Amino acid sequence: MKTTTTIRIAAVSSVALAATAITGCAVNPAGSGGTDADGEVTLTVMAWANAEEAANYEAAFDVFEEKNPGVTVNLEYSDVGSYFDKLNTKYAAGSPPDVMFLVGRNLGEYTARDALLNLDDYAEQIDFDAMDQSLLEANRVNGNTYAVPTGAGAVGIAVNTAILDEYGIAMPDDKTWTWDDFAEWSRSITEASGGEVYGSMLNMGWPPIVTTFARQQGEDLYTQDGELAVSEKTMQAWFEKVVDYNESGVFAPAELADDTGAFSAEQSPLGSGKIAATMVPANQLSSYDEVLDGKAVLVRLPGETEGERPGMSVTPVLVWAAAAGSAHPEEAASLIDFLTNDIDSYVGREAFLGVPINTEVAKELGETLGSADQQFVEYVADLSAEENDPLYLEPAGASVVSDLLATITTEVTFGRTSPEDAAKNFMTQAADALAQAG
């Protein structure tokens, strides 16, 4: 019988743990799924989700079970803040899930420990030819396929247009606005509302926004060889923005921030009406749009035309991966194929995990989407058509760098370190983390 487990454990530096989670764990540990005495196969899947999202994934697994008699899929889910703690604990215990959510920055670390199944060995179960080859290639490690993107996505700024309408503020021209334009626009919302609503809040310690800024300066966060590519000068300029935006009224008070990712759309500063705009994974627009009664609009990050090159790009939202020691690798691979290449797997979740990387599935799904998801799909399609420089796969150690970036940004935000010192510390510690992981 299928079971759903909700994981609710405290988050303790989960991003840092992701880098060290499988250090010392058994190589190719057995997956947590199993085979019953009567030959029935049970697969365990781990994902981060709230109860509604979990129900949507369950609906897809129900369809898979109907199409694959004798296979049961059990879902374990948690909020994103505690997800890697639980996943890493399972790896340490030798019982990882058969199939799991990961993000690109995890792949270098997990593959370095032989923790993931090489999916190229299961080409009979997975139709790679039906998928977007550029996204597949961007996530290969040493030429091998250890993960399949859940869908194509990007980052963006979600705007509550009801607040703009109430206070007579115009939408920005997101194809041309600069970082200074963004700052002025955000301050104008706070001023027009008399402080009843704040203009914006961006997570300045989130790797996607820092990477975008670095690319706009003609740099990148990482090189193709997995070394640090951003300069100390660029990092100092970034941390100076952190100070400026917090001190000059661009951002809401830092105490409102959702640093753990545990807030639902309704609980978030944007969904609860405390701010007018925030940076989000673009695929989450529909969640905010539902809470905001159809008033959410997605715009690009600023600065795309004022630097040396555009910084934004299309990337996988998440990736599906399988444990190297899964007791049922063929069934695990078949499930990943189903979740990617079968239109029936998109029941309920629709485009929440990104625009399908199977073109035919994407076309079919597109005909059924609501307005917010259509807006997301068009947003990604517009970015994709621009053929901006692709991102390099994040190397082993990237999760430690991500945690470091968040920590240092917090120190800058609360005035405990200067932008100059923050940049120096980041450069030194990030380089060390990458060297140790490599």
C-alpha positions in Angstrom: 0.0 0.0 0.0 1.3 3.4 -0.9 2.4 5.7 1.9 3.2 9.4 2.1 5.6 10.6 4.8 5.8 14.3 5.7 9.3 15.1 7.0 9.3 17.9 9.6 12.8 18.2 11.1 14.8 21.3 12.0 17.0 22.8 9.4 20.6 23.1 10.5 22.8 24.5 7.8 21.3 22.2 5.3 23.1 23.6 2.3 26.4 23.1 3.9 25.4 19.5 4.9 24.7 18.8 1.2 28.3 19.2 0.4 29.5 16.8 3.2 26.5 14.6 3.5 27.9 11.6 1.7 31.5 11.9 2.7 32.2 8.7 4.6 28.9 7.1 3.5 29.0 3.7 1.9 29.6 3.9 -1.9 26.5 2.6 -3.8 24.4 2.2 -0.7 21.2 0.2 -1.1 18.1 2.2 -2.0 15.3 2.4 0.5 12.8 0.8 -1.8 12.4 -2.9 -1.8 10.7 -6.1 -3.1 7.9 -7.8 -1.3 7.8 -11.5 -0.8 5.3 -11.8 -3.7 7.6 -10.0 -6.1 6.0 -6.5 -5.8 8.5 -3.6 -6.2 8.4 -0.5 -4.0 10.2 2.7 -5.0 10.8 5.5 -2.6 10.9 9.1 -3.9 12.1 12.1 -2.0 11.0 15.6 -2.9 10.6 18.9 -1.2 7.0 20.1 -1.3 4.1 21.4 0.8 1.0 19.2 1.2 -0.7 20.5 -2.0 2.4 19.9 -4.1 2.9 16.5 -2.6 -0.7 15.6 -3.5 0.1 16.5 -7.1 3.1 14.3 -7.2 1.1 11.5 -5.7 -1.4 11.9 -8.5 1.4 11.4 -11.0 2.7 8.3 -9.2 -0.8 6.9 -9.2 -0.8 7.0 -13.0 2.6 5.4 -13.1 1.4 2.6 -10.9 -1.6 2.0 -13.2 0.8 1.8 -16.2 3.3 -0.4 -14.3 1.4 -3.1 -12.4 3.4 -4.5 -9.5 5.2 -1.3 -8.8 4.3 1.0 -5.9 5.8 4.5 -5.4 6.0 5.9 -1.9 6.7 9.6 -1.5 8.6 11.2 1.4 8.5 15.0 1.4 9.7 17.9 3.4 10.1 21.7 3.2 13.2 22.8 1.3 14.9 23.9 4.5 15.0 20.4 6.0 15.2 18.4 2.8 18.9 17.9 2.5 19.3 17.1 6.2 16.9 14.2 5.7 18.3 13.1 2.4 21.9 13.1 3.7 20.9 11.2 6.8 19.4 8.5 4.6 22.6 8.3 2.6 24.6 8.1 5.8 22.4 5.3 7.0 22.8 3.4 3.7 19.2 3.7 2.7 18.8 6.6 0.2 15.6 7.0 -1.8 15.5 5.3 -5.2 14.6 8.6 -6.9 15.1 12.1 -5.6 15.1 15.8 -6.2 18.4 17.5 -6.6 19.6 20.9 -7.9 22.5 21.3 -10.3 24.9 22.4 -7.6 24.5 19.0 -6.0 25.6 16.9 -9.0 29.3 17.4 -8.7 29.3 16.5 -5.0 27.1 13.5 -5.2 28.8 12.0 -8.4 32.2 12.5 -6.8 31.1 10.0 -4.1 29.6 7.6 -6.6 26.2 8.2 -5.0 24.1 8.5 -8.2 23.1 6.0 -10.8 24.6 6.6 -14.3 21.4 6.8 -16.2 23.2 6.3 -19.5 23.2 2.6 -18.6 19.4 2.6 -18.7 18.7 4.0 -22.2 16.2 1.2 -22.8 14.1 2.6 -20.0 14.7 6.4 -20.6 14.1 8.0 -24.0 16.9 10.6 -24.0 16.4 11.3 -27.7 13.0 12.9 -26.9 14.5 15.5 -24.6 16.1 18.9 -25.0 19.7 17.9 -25.7 21.2 21.2 -24.6 19.7 21.0 -21.1 20.8 17.4 -20.8 24.3 18.2 -21.9 24.6 21.1 -19.5 23.9 18.7 -16.6 26.2 15.9 -17.6 29.2 15.2 -15.4 32.3 14.0 -17.2 30.1 13.1 -20.2 27.8 11.0 -18.1 24.1 11.5 -17.4 23.4 11.3 -13.7 20.2 13.4 -13.7 17.4 14.5 -15.9 16.0 18.1 -15.6 12.4 18.2 -14.2 11.8 21.1 -16.6 13.3 24.3 -18.0 13.0 27.4 -15.9 14.7 30.7 -14.9 14.5 33.2 -12.1 12.5 36.4 -12.2 10.9 39.1 -10.1 7.2 38.5 -9.2 5.2 41.7 -8.9 1.9 42.2 -7.2 0.2 44.5 -9.7 -2.7 45.2 -7.3 -0.3 47.2 -5.1 1.0 49.1 -8.1 -2.5 50.0 -9.2 -3.5 51.1 -5.7 -0.6 53.6 -5.5 -0.4 54.6 -9.1 3.0 53.0 -9.8 3.8 51.9 -13.3 5.2 48.5 -14.2 8.9 48.7 -15.1 10.3 48.1 -18.6 12.1 44.9 -17.7 13.9 44.7 -21.1 15.8 47.9 -20.4 15.7 48.7 -16.7 19.0 49.2 -14.8 19.8 48.3 -11.2 19.4 52.1 -10.4 16.0 52.0 -12.1 15.0 49.1 -9.9 16.1 50.9 -6.8 14.2 54.0 -7.6 11.1 52.0 -8.6 11.1 50.0 -5.3 11.6 53.1 -3.2 8.8 54.9 -5.0 6.3 52.1 -3.9 7.3 52.4 -0.2 7.0 56.2 -0.4 3.7 56.2 -2.2 2.2 53.9 0.4 3.5 55.9 3.3 5.4 52.8 4.4 2.2 50.7 4.5 3.8 48.5 1.9 7.5 48.0 1.1 8.7 48.1 -2.5 10.7 44.9 -2.6 12.9 42.3 -1.0 15.4 40.3 -3.0 17.5 37.4 -1.6 20.9 39.0 -2.3 22.7 35.9 -1.0 21.0 33.5 -3.5 23.5 32.2 -6.1 21.2 32.8 -9.1 21.0 36.5 -8.5 24.7 36.8 -7.8 25.5 34.7 -10.9 23.3 37.0 -13.0 25.1 40.1 -11.7 28.5 38.5 -12.3 27.6 37.6 -15.9 26.4 41.1 -16.5 29.9 42.2 -15.7 31.3 39.8 -18.2 32.3 37.2 -15.6 30.6 34.2 -14.1 30.4 32.5 -10.7 32.3 29.4 -11.8 34.6 28.5 -14.7 34.0 25.5 -16.9 36.7 23.7 -14.9 34.9 24.3 -11.7 37.0 27.1 -10.3 35.8 30.5 -9.0 35.3 32.9 -11.9 33.9 36.0 -10.3 36.3 38.7 -9.3 36.8 40.4 -5.9 35.9 43.7 -7.5 32.5 42.4 -8.7 31.8 40.8 -5.3 32.6 44.0 -3.5 30.3 45.9 -5.9 27.5 43.4 -5.1 27.9 43.7 -1.4 27.8 47.5 -1.7 24.4 47.1 -3.3 23.3 45.0 -0.4 24.3 47.8 2.0 22.8 50.5 -0.2 19.5 48.7 -0.8 19.0 48.0 2.9 20.0 51.5 4.1 18.3 53.6 1.4 14.8 52.2 1.6 15.0 50.0 -1.5 14.3 46.8 0.6 11.8 46.0 3.3 13.3 45.5 6.7 15.6 42.4 6.8 13.5 40.8 9.5 10.8 40.1 7.0 13.0 37.9 4.9 12.3 34.2 4.3 15.8 32.9 4.4 14.8 29.2 5.0 12.4 28.8 2.1 9.9 27.4 4.5 7.2 30.0 3.9 4.3 29.1 1.6 3.3 31.6 -1.1 0.5 32.8 1.2 2.8 33.2 4.2 5.5 35.0 2.2 6.1 38.8 2.4 4.8 39.0 -1.2 1.7 36.8 -0.7 0.8 38.4 2.5 0.9 41.9 1.0 3.9 43.3 2.9 6.0 43.9 -0.2 5.2 44.5 -3.9 7.9 42.5 -5.5 10.4 39.7 -4.8 12.7 37.4 -6.7 11.4 33.9 -7.3 12.0 30.8 -9.3 9.8 31.7 -12.3 8.0 28.3 -12.2 6.5 29.3 -8.9 4.6 32.3 -10.4 1.3 30.4 -10.4 1.5 29.8 -6.7 1.8 33.5 -6.0 -0.8 34.3 -8.7 -3.4 32.2 -6.9 -2.8 33.9 -3.6 -2.8 37.3 -5.2 -6.1 36.7 -7.1 -4.5 36.7 -10.5 -2.5 39.9 -10.0 1.0 38.4 -10.2 3.3 39.4 -13.1 6.8 38.1 -13.8 9.5 40.5 -14.9 13.2 40.1 -15.6 16.0 41.0 -13.2 17.4 44.5 -13.9 20.7 45.3 -15.5 20.4 43.1 -18.6 21.3 45.9 -21.0 23.7 48.0 -18.9 26.6 45.6 -18.5 28.9 43.7 -20.8 26.4 41.0 -21.6 23.0 39.7 -20.4 23.2 37.7 -17.2 20.1 35.6 -17.3 19.7 32.2 -18.8 17.4 29.2 -19.0 18.3 26.4 -16.6 16.7 23.3 -15.1 14.3 24.0 -12.3 15.4 20.8 -10.5 16.7 17.5 -11.6 15.5 13.9 -11.1 18.3 11.5 -10.0 18.5 8.0 -8.8 20.6 6.4 -6.1 23.5 4.3 -7.3 22.6 1.5 -5.0 18.9 1.4 -5.8 17.6 -2.2 -5.6 15.4 -1.5 -8.6 17.4 0.7 -11.0 15.3 -0.2 -14.0 12.1 0.7 -12.4 13.7 3.9 -11.0 14.8 4.8 -14.5 11.4 4.0 -15.9 9.8 6.4 -13.3 12.2 9.2 -14.4 11.3 8.6 -18.0 7.6 8.7 -17.2 8.0 11.9 -15.2 9.7 13.5 -18.2 8.3 12.0 -21.4 4.7 11.1 -20.6 2.0 13.8 -20.7 0.0 11.8 -18.2 2.6 12.5 -15.5 1.9 16.2 -15.6 -1.6 15.8 -14.1 -1.9 18.2 -11.2 1.7 19.5 -11.2 1.4 21.0 -14.8 4.4 23.3 -15.3 5.3 23.7 -11.6 8.6 21.8 -12.1 9.4 23.7 -15.3 8.6 23.7 -19.0 8.8 20.0 -20.0 12.1 19.2 -21.8 10.2 16.9 -24.1 9.1 19.3 -26.9 6.0 17.3 -27.8 4.9 17.1 -24.2 5.5 20.8 -23.8 3.3 21.6 -26.7 0.5 19.4 -25.5 0.8 20.7 -22.0 0.8 24.3 -23.1 -2.7 23.9 -24.5 -4.1 23.2 -21.0 -2.3 25.7 -18.8 -3.8 28.6 -16.9 -2.8 32.2 -17.4 0.0 32.3 -14.9 1.6 29.1 -16.1 1.2 30.4 -19.7 3.0 33.6 -18.6 5.8 31.5 -17.1 6.2 29.4 -20.3 6.3 32.5 -22.5 8.9 34.1 -20.1 11.2 31.0 -20.5 10.6 30.8 -24.2 11.6 34.5 -24.7 14.8 34.0 -22.7 15.6 30.8 -24.6 15.1 32.5 -27.9 17.8 35.1 -27.0 20.4 32.3 -26.9 22.4 33.9 -24.0 25.6 32.3 -22.9 24.8 29.0 -21.0 25.7 28.5 -17.4 28.4 26.0 -16.5 27.5 23.1 -14.3 28.1 24.0 -10.7 31.1 22.0 -9.4 31.7 19.9 -6.3 31.8 22.4 -3.4 29.1 24.7 -4.9 26.7 23.9 -2.0 29.4 25.1 0.5 29.9 28.2 -1.6 26.1 28.8 -1.6 26.0 28.5 2.2 29.0 30.8 2.5 27.4 33.4 0.2 24.2 33.4 2.3 26.2 33.7 5.6 28.4 36.6 4.4 25.4 38.4 2.8 23.6 38.3 6.2 26.7 39.7 7.9 26.8 42.6 5.4 23.0 43.1 5.7 23.2 43.6 9.4 26.4 45.8 9.3 28.7 43.2 10.9 31.2 43.3 8.1 32.0 45.8 5.3 31.5 45.1 1.6 35.3 45.2 1.1 36.0 42.6 3.9 33.0 40.5 2.7 34.4 40.3 -0.8 37.9 39.3 0.4 36.4 36.7 2.8 34.2 35.3 0.1 37.0 35.0 -2.5 39.3 33.2 0.0 36.8 30.9 1.6 35.0 30.0 -1.7 38.2 29.1 -3.4 39.2 27.0 -0.5 35.8 25.2 -0.5 36.1 24.4 -4.2 39.7 23.2 -3.8 38.8 20.9 -0.9 35.8 19.5 -2.7 37.7 18.9 -5.9 
